[in-house]
Amino acid sequence: MLKRALYVLVLGLLGALVAAIGAGSHRSTGYLGVALALTLVACAGLFAKAWQSWAGFIAFASLWVGATVFFAGTGPGQSTLVADDLKGHLWVYGGTVVLSVVAALPR
């Protein structure tokens, strides 16, 4: 039981890490950067669901959404990491769609 809880916690941290990597790199190489970041979300989400079923996937997706919302917010100097433009919208909403598709796939 403790081992499973630890694995679910690790998958939650993986979700936050994927969100940080994606938020920092989705603008790196044009729209290819967005596609690669969304591919990373899909691969990590599939891994989480295959490894620890729904508990792992929900932990991954929850912390991904939380970290993405945090990075999309404005900072103290009114700066944002995820801009309010097409690439930013593709990252935020595209990631949500990718997680929804992964949730619909069987384990």
N, C-alpha and C positions, 0 to 999 in steps of 0.2 A: 504494500500500500504506500509506504513512504517512498519507495523507488518510483512508482508511477507518478506520485505528486511531484517528485523532483524532475521527472521527464517532462511533465506538463509545464512546470515552471521554466525549464530550459526552452521549450518551444515558445512560450510567451516572450521570453527574452530574445529569441530568434526573430519573432515578429517585430519587436522594437528595433532590432538591428537592421532588418530588411527595410523597414521604413526609413531609418536614418540613411542607409546607403542609397536608397531610391530617391529620397528627397535631395540628397546632395549631388546625385549624378544624373538625374533625369533630364537635365539640360545640357549634358556634356557634349553629345555629338548630334545635335538636332533631334529630329523625331526618332532616329535610331536609338538614341539614349533613352527615350521614353519607352520604346518597344523592349529594349533590353531590361530596363527596370521592371516593367510589367511581367516579363518572362521570369525574372527573379522571384517576383511575388507568386507567380503560378507554381514554379518549381518548389519553392519553400512551403507553400500551402499544401501542395500534394504530398510532400514529404511529411508534414505535420499530421495530415489526415491518415496517411498510410501507417505511420509509426504508432500514434496514440489515439487513433479514431477521433470521435467527436470532441472529447475533452482537450486533446492536443490542438485540434484545428480551431476550436473556439478560443483557446488561450492565445494562439498565434494571431488569429484574426482580430481579436479584441485589442491586443497591444499594438498591432499594426495600425488599426484605426486610431487609437489614442495617440500614438506617436505622430501619425500623419496630420492629425488635427493640431497637435502642438506645433509641428514644423510649419503648418500653413498659417498659423496665427502671426500677428505682428509683434515684433520685439520692442524693447524700450526705445530704440531710436527710430521706430516706425518702419523697420526693415522686415522683410519676410524671406524665408528660405524657399518657399513654394509660392511663386508669383501668381497673381490673378490674371493669367493669360491662357492661351490655348494649351501650352505644354503643361502648365500647372493643373489645369482642369483635366487634361488627359491622365496625368499622374494620379490625382485624387479619385476622380470618378471611374477611370479605367481600372484602377486597383480594386475599387469596390466591385466592379463588374467581374473582374477576374476572380475575386474571392467568392462571389456568388456562384460562378460557374464551377469552381472547385468544390464548393459545398454541395452542388447538385450531382457531382460525380460519385460513383460508388467507391467504397474503400478499396 
